[in-house]
Amino acid sequence: MAVSLSHWFAFLSLGLSLSAAGAVPVVAWVDADYLLVADWQAVGDRLLVETARVRDALRDASRDLAALVILLTTSPKGAMA
């Protein structure tokens, strides 16, 4: 079965909707003034570090998933059909 362009767009749409849904709790739970309070500066720094780590892990996982999808959906050059 060949993968059509509409399948790729559906997959892209699913990924964007899941990432948007994942951002909702962050926006809802983190107050804008939360990181500006001096007493909470250490907690804010730790939160920023952990957020960066999660972002990097998600980026690496998505890169690996994209590479796997490309490997599984393409055929090598010179392969007999």
Secondary structure, 3 states (H helix, E strand, C coil): CCCCHHHHHHHHHHHHHHHHHHHHHHHHHCCCCHHHCHHHHHHHHHHHHHHHHHHHHHHHHHHHHHHHHHHHHCCCCCCCC
